[in-house]
């Protein structure tokens, strides 16, 4: 069974297995993967500094694709459940 790592980077670029893809290609690929039987495993690994809006957009596509095998990579970095705060730029 194949595994795909899905990423979101700043400022909202998408990746599949580390390769940048357009949003439309990301969407088409996930819709195709959602129709495969058995379904491949998707692992979500957004950049810690990716915006909530970007990650939410990614999750909407995953939901639309009806993929059922989804995991998250890197959650152990956030023991409190909160993402890191970007202090590198003034507010």
N, C-alpha and C positions, 0 to 999 in steps of 0.2 A: 504494500500500500504506500502510495507516495504521500509525502508531507510537503506542504507549501508554507513558507514563512511570509506573512503579510506585514508590511511596514508603512508607517506614515512619518514623514519627516517635516521639519520646519522649512518653508512656510506652506505646508499642506501639499507635499508631493507624495505619491504612492509608490511602493515597491512590492515586487513579488520575487521571493528568493534573492533579495538584495539588488535586483535590477529595477531601475526606474521605469515606470509605465505611466501613460496618461490615465486620467480618471476614467475615460471611456473604455480604454483597454482593460483596466482593472475591473470595471463593472462587467464587461463582456466575458472576461476570463472566469470570474466568480459565478456568473450565471451558467456557464458551460460546466464548471466543476460541480455545481449543485445538481446537475442532471445525471452525473456519472453514478454508476452502481458497481461496486460499492463506492461510496464517497471517499475522497481523499481527506486526510486530516489537515486542517488549516490551523496555523499557529499565529496569533496576533502579537506583534512586537513593535508597538509604536515607539518612536523616539520620546524620551522623557519630556522633551521640550515642545513636542508637537501640540498644537492647540486642541482644546476640547472639541471645538467645532470640527476640526479635521478628523479626529478619531471618531466622532459621532457620525460623520459622513461615511466613513469606512464601515462602521457597524451597521448603518442602514443598508448598505450594499450587501453585506454578509447576510442580513436578515432577508432581504429581497431574494437572494440566491437560494435560500432554503437549505443551506449547508448545515448539517447537524453535528459534525465532528469539529469542534472549535476549542482551542486551548489558548492560554495566555503565557507568554514568555516574559520573565522579568518581574512578576508581581512581588517576588521575595525582596526586591529592592525597597519596597514601601511597607514596612511592617505596620505602620499606622493606617495604611490604606490611602494616605494622601500622597499625591505626586510631589516631586521636588519643586521648590519655589525658585524661579529664575531671578537671581539677584544681580545679574550681570548688567542689566540696563535700568536706567532710572525710570521711575513711574511718573 
